[in-house]
Amino acid sequence: MNPFEKVLSAVRQKRPLVHFITNYVTANDCANITLALGGSPIMADDLREVEQIVGHCSALVLNMGTLSERTVQSMLAAGKEANRLGRPVVFDPVGVGASRFRNETAEMLLHEVRFDVIKGNSSEIAYLAEGSGTTKGVDANLDALSTEGNLNRHADRARKVSARTGAVIVISGPIDIVADSHEAWAIRNGHPMMAKITGTGCMSAGVIGCCVGANPQALLPSCACAMSVMGVCGELAYERLLPVEGGSGTYRVFLMDAVSRLDGVTLTRRSRAERLRI
C-alpha cells in the first residue's frame, strides 16, 4: 500500500477527534472538511474547558485568523496541555506579519508551545524565518508565492524554520512545500480556483490535523498526504464544475464532496508529490 493510502486509511479507520481553536470565518468549513475526510471536529475555545477537551482529542489545531485576548489565552493553555499529553499540535499563524498583535502572539506561542506542524502561506513562513515579510491582509503577497523558479529557496526557508522549531513546516501555495530539517517535498496538485473561496488554507490545517492525529508517528508523510488530499480534491472539484458552468459557491461544495468521496487509489494515482534534492 502506498504511504499516502496508509495515512488516509488510518484516518478513516481511527476517526481522529480534532480540537480546533480557530477563526469564526472558516470554523464551519474546517468542521465539515474534517468530517468529510473521516475525522471528527470539536470547536472549543473557552479557557474554562480547553484543557479538558484536549484530553479527549487526537490532535489540536490552533489558528490565528481572528485573534482576541480571550482566544490567545485559550490557545496557550490548550497547547501546553497537548504538549503534556503528547498530542500533535498544528499551528496556523494566519496573518503573522500584518500587525503587532499577531506578531507578538505568534512569538509567544512559539516560545511557550512545542508545535509538531506549522502551516502557513509563503509570506507567513517568511516572517517566521526572517522576522519580515509582506502580507496582503491574511493572504500571501503574490510576488512571494512558490514557483518552479524559487522552489529551492522556499524549501531551504522551510527547513530553516523546522530546524529552529522542531516542527514539520508546510508552505501552501501554487506548489505546496512540506519539510523538516532533513528533507523537503513539493506537492504540485491543486487549482487556482481554490484561491477564489475563503478558508482553503484553514481547511488544509484541519486535514493536516486529521492526518497527524491518526498517524502521529509519521508527521512528515502525513502532512505531505494532507496537502496532496487538498490539491487532488481541488482538481477533482474543478473538473466537476466545468460541465455545470458553476462558480465559486458551487466549487466550495464540490471541494467538500471530493474530499468525502476520495479513495486511496485515486489519491495515489493523481498525487504529484516529489521529494526534492537538497
Secondary structure by P-SEA (a helix, b strand, c coil): ccaaaaaaaaaaaacbbbbbbcccccaaaaaaaaaaacbbbbbbcccccaaaaaaaccbbbbbcccccaaaaaaaaaaaaaaaaaccbbbbbbccccccaaaaaaaaaaaacccccbbbbcaaaaaaaaccbbbbccccccccccccccaaaaaaaaaaaaaaacccbbbbbccbbbbbcccbbbbbccccccccccccaaaaaaaaaaaaaaacccccaaaaaaaaaaaaaaaaaaaaaaaaacccaaaaaaaaaaaaaaccaaaaaaccccccccc
